[in-house]
Amino acid sequence: MRTLPGGRNTIERIARFGYGARGVVYIVVGGLALLAALGHGGRAGDSKDALRAVMAGPFGAAVVGLIALGLAGFALWRLVEGITDADRRGSSAKGLAVRGAHLISAGLYIGLAASAASLSLGLGMSGGDGVHDGTAWLLSKPFGRWLVALVGLAVVGGGFGFLGKAWRGDVTDRLALDARARDRWAGPIGRFGYAARGLAFLIIGGFLVAAAWHQRSSDAKGLSEAFALLRAQPYGWILLGLVAAGHAAFGTFGLIQARYRHIDAPDIDRVDDAAGAAARALG
């Protein structure tokens, strides 16, 4: 197969830009939630709320537009990871599950990118309420209750996956950093971030399972409601503050990944071949 070094470099640059854009979004998500926990105003919201906050800042439209491009790039990288197995996850059950999760992630981030682009162009935030609308759509289908339950269990599984990664401390395995840097700052930041995301996933997955059980899409809730649930607990401002800081750490780790992650990007020919094979299989 013909090798295209420039093609590989292009995909790598797109991936790094994507990690950075995702990192910025979660830093804002965590920052807003932390301000809410400390009683300094603001609202603990989700990614779309973070985009609205950025839009209200200096050069908001331009910054949100750049974030939209970065999120689209991150979605493309996730698609490449899932289709070509760029990270060499293999064909074991675990490897296929991770690659499948990457494909789902690609769909979610392209939706968020579209919302950011719409906002930056002055068209408002597109997409509606993704969690509620998606749950309502699934519930309307045959076996919809079971489909929503499966999605909820998958989200819960993802939460345990994040928590397991934080517990094992292998978040820096794909970073081109020496052992000292990993142990002193990259590892602790990543583990804190993954733990916070894991807890949020467990709560969101629980909401989805409840929606399936009661067959009510209104029971399906996203990150904003997960933050609200934490705030409602005894000493909830502390819980919310910790999880908020963890989301900011997750975003910071995204910036670290943008700079130091090992990205074994395939050449463009390989991506085209794999995408063509997938299209033929689906057709």
GUNU-830820 format. One record per residue (C-alpha): residue number from 1; residue in three letters; z, y, x. Coordinates in Angstrom, 3 decimals, padded with zeros to 6 digits. Example, Ala and Ser with C-alpha at 12.3 -4.5 7.8 and 13.67 -1.06 7.14 Angstrom:
% residues 2
NODE   nr  rest        c3        c2        c1
NODE    1   ALA   007.800  -004.500   012.300
NODE    2   SER   007.140  -001.060   013.670
END
This chain:
% residues 283
NODE   nr  rest        c3        c2        c1
NODE    1   MET   000.000   000.000   000.000
NODE    2   ARG  -000.853   003.478   001.237
NODE    3   THR   002.210   005.415   002.454
NODE    4   LEU   002.663   009.026   001.460
NODE    5   PRO   005.464   010.632   003.495
NODE    6   GLY   004.922   013.912   001.690
NODE    7   GLY   005.311   012.144  -001.644
NODE    8   ARG   008.576   010.618  -000.590
NODE    9   ASN   009.840   013.987   000.621
NODE   10   THR   008.888   015.599  -002.683
NODE   11   ILE   010.846   013.048  -004.693
NODE   12   GLU   013.817   013.438  -002.371
NODE   13   ARG   013.798   017.226  -002.751
NODE   14   ILE   013.571   016.868  -006.529
NODE   15   ALA   016.519   014.444  -006.513
NODE   16   ARG   018.669   016.738  -004.366
NODE   17   PHE   017.861   019.728  -006.560
NODE   18   GLY   018.805   017.578  -009.549
NODE   19   TYR   022.168   016.561  -008.124
NODE   20   GLY   022.889   020.214  -007.420
NODE   21   ALA   021.963   021.340  -010.935
NODE   22   ARG   024.097   018.647  -012.514
NODE   23   GLY   026.927   019.626  -010.203
NODE   24   VAL   026.766   023.268  -011.284
NODE   25   VAL   026.895   022.273  -014.958
NODE   26   TYR   030.026   020.163  -014.504
NODE   27   ILE   031.731   022.786  -012.373
NODE   28   VAL   031.283   025.218  -015.270
NODE   29   VAL   032.400   022.574  -017.804
NODE   30   GLY   035.555   021.943  -015.786
NODE   31   GLY   036.205   025.614  -015.146
NODE   32   LEU   035.989   026.557  -018.821
NODE   33   ALA   038.252   023.673  -019.829
NODE   34   LEU   040.752   024.582  -017.120
NODE   35   LEU   040.891   028.188  -018.339
NODE   36   ALA   041.506   026.905  -021.870
NODE   37   ALA   044.280   024.606  -020.650
NODE   38   LEU   045.997   027.464  -018.840
NODE   39   GLY   045.743   029.734  -021.874
NODE   40   HIS   043.405   032.240  -020.270
NODE   41   GLY   040.871   032.201  -023.081
NODE   42   GLY   037.670   030.292  -023.368
NODE   43   ARG   036.994   026.938  -024.951
NODE   44   ALA   036.993   023.464  -023.522
NODE   45   GLY   033.405   022.514  -024.289
NODE   46   ASP   030.579   020.261  -023.217
NODE   47   SER   027.458   020.715  -021.106
NODE   48   LYS   025.705   022.854  -023.704
NODE   49   ASP   028.717   025.162  -023.896
NODE   50   ALA   028.566   025.434  -020.110
NODE   51   LEU   024.911   026.464  -020.304
NODE   52   ARG   025.758   029.125  -022.882
NODE   53   ALA   028.467   030.474  -020.578
NODE   54   VAL   026.030   030.664  -017.669
NODE   55   MET   023.488   032.358  -019.933
NODE   56   ALA   026.034   035.085  -020.673
NODE   57   GLY   026.524   035.811  -016.967
NODE   58   PRO   024.479   037.863  -014.496
NODE   59   PHE   020.806   036.851  -014.380
NODE   60   GLY   021.699   034.269  -017.023
NODE   61   ALA   018.174   033.438  -018.188
NODE   62   ALA   016.913   032.917  -014.642
NODE   63   VAL   019.897   030.794  -013.619
NODE   64   VAL   019.722   028.627  -016.746
NODE   65   GLY   015.987   028.239  -016.179
NODE   66   LEU   016.634   026.951  -012.665
NODE   67   ILE   019.286   024.592  -014.016
NODE   68   ALA   016.737   023.330  -016.566
NODE   69   LEU   014.287   022.547  -013.771
NODE   70   GLY   017.021   020.834  -011.766
NODE   71   LEU   018.161   018.713  -014.714
NODE   72   ALA   014.571   017.671  -015.365
NODE   73   GLY   014.353   016.692  -011.708
NODE   74   PHE   017.568   014.705  -011.991
NODE   75   ALA   016.177   012.915  -015.055
NODE   76   LEU   013.043   012.075  -013.065
NODE   77   TRP   015.131   010.692  -010.208
NODE   78   ARG   017.159   008.555  -012.592
NODE   79   LEU   013.891   007.244  -014.022
NODE   80   VAL   012.634   006.442  -010.531
NODE   81   GLU   015.923   004.690  -009.696
NODE   82   GLY   015.748   002.591  -012.834
NODE   83   ILE   012.091   001.619  -012.577
NODE   84   THR   011.626   001.110  -008.830
NODE   85   ASP   015.180   000.077  -007.870
NODE   86   ALA   015.164   002.799  -005.203
NODE   87   ASP   018.854   002.179  -004.477
NODE   88   ARG   018.259  -001.567  -004.108
NODE   89   ARG   020.665  -002.603  -006.841
NODE   90   GLY   018.846  -005.923  -007.147
NODE   91   SER   018.163  -008.125  -010.138
NODE   92   SER   021.673  -009.444  -010.706
NODE   93   ALA   023.334  -008.762  -014.048
NODE   94   LYS   025.290  -005.890  -012.527
NODE   95   GLY   022.227  -004.466  -010.800
NODE   96   LEU   020.140  -004.601  -013.974
NODE   97   ALA   022.987  -003.000  -015.955
NODE   98   VAL   023.179  -000.113  -013.473
NODE   99   ARG   019.411   000.355  -013.551
NODE  100   GLY   019.469   000.301  -017.340
NODE  101   ALA   022.216   002.921  -017.327
NODE  102   HIS   020.019   005.069  -015.074
NODE  103   LEU   017.200   004.881  -017.614
NODE  104   ILE   019.555   005.926  -020.416
NODE  105   SER   020.855   008.735  -018.199
NODE  106   ALA   017.264   009.893  -017.648
NODE  107   GLY   016.796   010.269  -021.390
NODE  108   LEU   020.055   012.168  -021.838
NODE  109   TYR   019.380   014.587  -019.000
NODE  110   ILE   015.813   015.311  -020.055
NODE  111   GLY   017.267   016.262  -023.443
NODE  112   LEU   019.802   018.562  -021.781
NODE  113   ALA   017.034   020.022  -019.608
NODE  114   ALA   014.996   020.778  -022.738
NODE  115   SER   018.003   022.509  -024.295
NODE  116   ALA   018.526   024.583  -021.147
NODE  117   ALA   014.848   025.535  -021.029
NODE  118   SER   014.895   026.567  -024.671
NODE  119   LEU   017.994   028.674  -024.094
NODE  120   SER   016.567   030.374  -021.004
NODE  121   LEU   013.376   031.286  -022.919
NODE  122   GLY   015.384   032.947  -025.663
NODE  123   LEU   014.657   030.258  -028.244
NODE  124   GLY   018.274   029.270  -028.740
NODE  125   MET   019.893   025.939  -027.993
NODE  126   SER   017.671   023.094  -029.141
NODE  127   GLY   018.688   019.557  -029.925
NODE  128   GLY   021.430   020.072  -032.496
NODE  129   ASP   024.575   017.964  -032.212
NODE  130   GLY   023.344   015.002  -030.193
NODE  131   VAL   026.348   012.725  -030.708
NODE  132   HIS   026.646   013.210  -034.460
NODE  133   ASP   022.906   013.258  -035.116
NODE  134   GLY   022.246   010.221  -032.959
NODE  135   THR   025.073   008.290  -034.590
NODE  136   ALA   023.888   009.234  -038.082
NODE  137   TRP   020.359   008.086  -037.199
NODE  138   LEU   021.597   004.743  -035.890
NODE  139   LEU   023.869   004.178  -038.883
NODE  140   SER   020.873   004.640  -041.184
NODE  141   LYS   019.044   001.732  -039.534
NODE  142   PRO   019.386  -002.001  -040.263
NODE  143   PHE   022.448  -003.309  -038.424
NODE  144   GLY   023.162   000.321  -037.555
NODE  145   ARG   026.903  -000.202  -037.642
NODE  146   TRP   026.626  -002.868  -034.958
NODE  147   LEU   024.256  -000.755  -032.884
NODE  148   VAL   026.709   002.154  -032.874
NODE  149   ALA   029.506  -000.245  -031.943
NODE  150   LEU   027.427  -001.600  -029.047
NODE  151   VAL   026.736   001.928  -027.827
NODE  152   GLY   030.425   002.748  -028.056
NODE  153   LEU   031.376  -000.381  -026.125
NODE  154   ALA   028.731   000.438  -023.511
NODE  155   VAL   030.224   003.919  -023.103
NODE  156   VAL   033.691   002.390  -022.784
NODE  157   GLY   032.262   000.006  -020.172
NODE  158   GLY   030.827   002.982  -018.320
NODE  159   GLY   034.252   004.596  -018.408
NODE  160   PHE   035.863   001.555  -016.857
NODE  161   GLY   033.049   001.551  -014.301
NODE  162   PHE   033.861   005.134  -013.328
NODE  163   LEU   037.579   004.358  -013.155
NODE  164   GLY   036.904   001.262  -011.067
NODE  165   LYS   034.812   003.298  -008.655
NODE  166   ALA   037.598   005.843  -008.359
NODE  167   TRP   040.188   003.076  -007.803
NODE  168   ARG   038.124   001.255  -005.177
NODE  169   GLY   037.273   004.469  -003.387
NODE  170   ASP   033.635   003.533  -002.771
NODE  171   VAL   032.254   006.802  -004.144
NODE  172   THR   031.075   007.878  -000.685
NODE  173   ASP   029.171   004.704   000.200
NODE  174   ARG   025.790   006.392  -000.129
NODE  175   LEU   026.724   009.600   001.661
NODE  176   ALA   025.470   010.343   005.167
NODE  177   LEU   028.906   011.426   006.385
NODE  178   ASP   031.195   010.177   009.111
NODE  179   ALA   034.400   008.304   008.255
NODE  180   ARG   036.604   011.312   008.900
NODE  181   ALA   034.726   013.553   006.468
NODE  182   ARG   034.716   010.808   003.859
NODE  183   ASP   038.455   010.252   004.124
NODE  184   ARG   039.516   013.899   004.382
NODE  185   TRP   037.533   015.634   001.654
NODE  186   ALA   034.465   013.906   000.212
NODE  187   GLY   036.321   010.768  -000.892
NODE  188   PRO   039.271   012.486  -002.625
NODE  189   ILE   036.977   014.919  -004.444
NODE  190   GLY   034.695   012.126  -005.610
NODE  191   ARG   037.500   009.805  -006.685
NODE  192   PHE   039.221   012.554  -008.682
NODE  193   GLY   035.924   013.443  -010.353
NODE  194   TYR   034.999   009.880  -011.221
NODE  195   ALA   038.484   009.227  -012.630
NODE  196   ALA   038.199   012.249  -014.932
NODE  197   ARG   034.734   011.237  -016.112
NODE  198   GLY   035.983   007.695  -016.679
NODE  199   LEU   038.798   008.887  -018.924
NODE  200   ALA   036.396   011.093  -020.893
NODE  201   PHE   034.001   008.157  -021.346
NODE  202   LEU   036.806   005.946  -022.659
NODE  203   ILE   037.709   008.542  -025.286
NODE  204   ILE   034.094   009.200  -026.317
NODE  205   GLY   033.384   005.473  -026.496
NODE  206   GLY   036.470   005.030  -028.658
NODE  207   PHE   035.190   007.713  -031.021
NODE  208   LEU   031.876   005.853  -031.336
NODE  209   VAL   033.573   002.543  -032.052
NODE  210   ALA   035.647   004.307  -034.738
NODE  211   ALA   032.443   005.743  -036.223
NODE  212   ALA   030.982   002.241  -036.380
NODE  213   TRP   034.134   000.809  -037.927
NODE  214   HIS   034.330   003.479  -040.649
NODE  215   GLN   030.541   003.927  -040.861
NODE  216   ARG   030.951   007.689  -040.609
NODE  217   SER   028.900   009.686  -038.133
NODE  218   SER   031.516   012.454  -038.338
NODE  219   ASP   033.893   010.168  -036.415
NODE  220   ALA   031.532   010.193  -033.423
NODE  221   LYS   032.601   012.947  -031.092
NODE  222   GLY   031.589   014.222  -027.686
NODE  223   LEU   033.216   015.807  -024.658
NODE  224   SER   034.478   018.888  -026.523
NODE  225   GLU   036.431   016.721  -028.946
NODE  226   ALA   037.672   014.524  -026.103
NODE  227   PHE   039.120   017.629  -024.463
NODE  228   ALA   040.645   018.654  -027.807
NODE  229   LEU   042.269   015.232  -028.210
NODE  230   LEU   043.880   015.543  -024.782
NODE  231   ARG   045.110   019.057  -025.583
NODE  232   ALA   046.745   017.797  -028.797
NODE  233   GLN   048.973   015.321  -026.938
NODE  234   PRO   052.529   016.066  -025.768
NODE  235   TYR   052.196   018.166  -022.621
NODE  236   GLY   048.537   018.247  -023.536
NODE  237   TRP   047.814   021.373  -021.518
NODE  238   ILE   048.733   019.405  -018.398
NODE  239   LEU   046.518   016.472  -019.391
NODE  240   LEU   043.647   018.789  -020.244
NODE  241   GLY   044.163   020.742  -017.027
NODE  242   LEU   044.003   017.587  -014.914
NODE  243   VAL   040.895   016.230  -016.635
NODE  244   ALA   039.280   019.676  -016.537
NODE  245   ALA   039.956   019.975  -012.818
NODE  246   GLY   038.558   016.466  -012.425
NODE  247   HIS   035.313   017.491  -014.116
NODE  248   ALA   035.060   020.458  -011.776
NODE  249   ALA   035.633   018.017  -008.903
NODE  250   PHE   032.873   015.787  -010.302
NODE  251   GLY   030.575   018.787  -010.252
NODE  252   THR   031.606   019.653  -006.707
NODE  253   PHE   030.886   016.072  -005.696
NODE  254   GLY   027.432   016.539  -007.199
NODE  255   LEU   026.860   019.387  -004.738
NODE  256   ILE   028.053   017.102  -001.937
NODE  257   GLN   025.573   014.472  -003.101
NODE  258   ALA   022.822   017.083  -003.162
NODE  259   ARG   023.423   017.703   000.518
NODE  260   TYR   024.537   014.371   001.951
NODE  261   ARG   023.449   011.519  -000.341
NODE  262   HIS   021.176   008.934   001.206
NODE  263   ILE   018.036   008.977  -000.942
NODE  264   ASP   015.546   006.237  -000.214
NODE  265   ALA   012.764   007.704  -002.307
NODE  266   PRO   009.708   005.518  -002.838
NODE  267   ASP   006.273   007.002  -002.220
NODE  268   ILE   004.396   008.402  -005.192
NODE  269   ASP   001.970   005.473  -005.269
NODE  270   ARG   004.863   003.081  -005.814
NODE  271   VAL   006.262   005.194  -008.642
NODE  272   ASP   002.832   005.358  -010.296
NODE  273   ASP   002.369   001.586  -009.954
NODE  274   ALA   005.805   000.838  -011.414
NODE  275   ALA   005.367   003.299  -014.287
NODE  276   GLY   001.947   001.817  -015.063
NODE  277   ALA   003.366  -001.704  -015.088
NODE  278   ALA   006.179  -000.622  -017.415
NODE  279   ALA   003.700   001.070  -019.771
NODE  280   ARG   001.501  -002.041  -019.843
NODE  281   ALA   004.522  -004.239  -020.578
NODE  282   LEU   005.557  -001.999  -023.470
NODE  283   GLY   001.972  -001.786  -024.736
END
